[in-house]
Amino acid sequence: MIAAASQPVHPLFARAQTTLIRWRDDPALFVAEALRARPDPWQAEALKAAVSRDRLAVRSGHAARGNLTRNTPPVHNRPVFL
């Protein structure tokens, strides 16, 4: 919920809101800043296309390069159970 114009907004809330809007508009930036990873050019293109399109098909699973777990930095150090 966004605070009404008459209510003061806490600076951390305003900063978080700005960051989330930037990430929503540019998912490749989210990957770079939040996950500390650099997407390949084709991945960045697909992420940006997902913002502007309702549906997106990505061909995958063919000639995968490297090991994802080896090349991906950890996001957290606790197991997550869904």
C-alpha positions as CSV (number, residue, x, y, z in Angstrom):
1,M,0.0,0.0,0.0
2,I,1.4,3.4,-1.0
3,A,1.1,6.1,1.7
4,A,-1.2,9.0,0.9
5,A,0.4,12.3,-0.2
6,S,-0.4,13.9,3.2
7,Q,1.5,11.2,5.2
8,P,5.3,11.3,5.3
9,V,7.0,8.4,3.6
10,H,9.9,6.7,5.4
11,P,13.1,7.1,3.3
12,L,13.8,3.3,3.4
13,F,10.3,2.6,2.1
14,A,10.6,5.1,-0.7
15,R,14.0,3.7,-1.7
16,A,12.7,0.1,-1.6
17,Q,9.7,1.1,-3.7
18,T,12.0,2.8,-6.3
19,T,14.3,-0.2,-6.5
20,L,11.3,-2.6,-6.9
21,I,9.9,-0.5,-9.8
22,R,13.3,-0.4,-11.5
23,W,13.6,-4.2,-11.2
24,R,10.0,-4.7,-12.5
25,D,10.8,-2.6,-15.5
26,D,14.2,-4.2,-16.2
27,P,14.5,-7.9,-15.0
28,A,18.1,-8.1,-16.3
29,L,18.9,-5.4,-13.8
30,F,17.2,-7.5,-11.0
31,V,19.5,-10.4,-11.9
32,A,22.6,-8.2,-11.8
33,E,21.8,-6.4,-8.6
34,A,19.8,-8.9,-6.5
35,L,21.3,-12.2,-7.6
36,R,24.8,-10.7,-8.4
37,A,24.9,-12.6,-11.7
38,R,25.4,-11.4,-15.2
39,P,22.9,-12.8,-17.7
40,D,24.1,-13.8,-21.2
41,P,22.9,-11.3,-23.9
42,W,20.2,-13.7,-25.1
43,Q,19.0,-14.2,-21.5
44,A,18.8,-10.4,-20.9
45,E,16.8,-10.1,-24.2
46,A,14.4,-12.8,-23.1
47,L,14.0,-11.1,-19.6
48,K,13.2,-7.7,-21.2
49,A,10.8,-9.3,-23.7
50,A,8.9,-10.9,-20.8
51,V,8.1,-7.4,-19.5
52,S,6.4,-6.2,-22.7
53,R,4.7,-9.4,-23.8
54,D,1.8,-11.4,-22.4
55,R,3.3,-14.7,-23.6
56,L,6.9,-15.7,-24.3
57,A,8.3,-19.0,-25.6
58,V,12.0,-19.8,-24.8
59,R,13.5,-22.9,-26.3
60,S,15.7,-24.6,-23.7
61,G,17.5,-27.7,-22.7
62,H,19.6,-28.1,-25.9
63,A,23.4,-28.0,-25.6
64,A,23.4,-26.5,-22.1
65,R,26.7,-24.9,-21.2
66,G,28.4,-25.5,-17.9
67,N,26.9,-26.4,-14.6
68,L,24.3,-23.9,-13.3
69,T,25.0,-24.7,-9.6
70,R,28.7,-24.1,-10.2
71,N,28.2,-20.8,-12.0
72,T,25.4,-19.3,-9.9
73,P,26.2,-17.4,-6.7
74,P,24.2,-18.5,-3.6
75,V,21.1,-16.4,-2.9
76,H,20.7,-17.4,0.7
77,N,22.3,-19.9,3.1
78,R,19.1,-21.6,4.5
79,P,17.0,-24.3,3.0
80,V,13.6,-23.2,1.8
81,F,10.6,-25.5,1.9
82,L,7.5,-24.6,-0.2
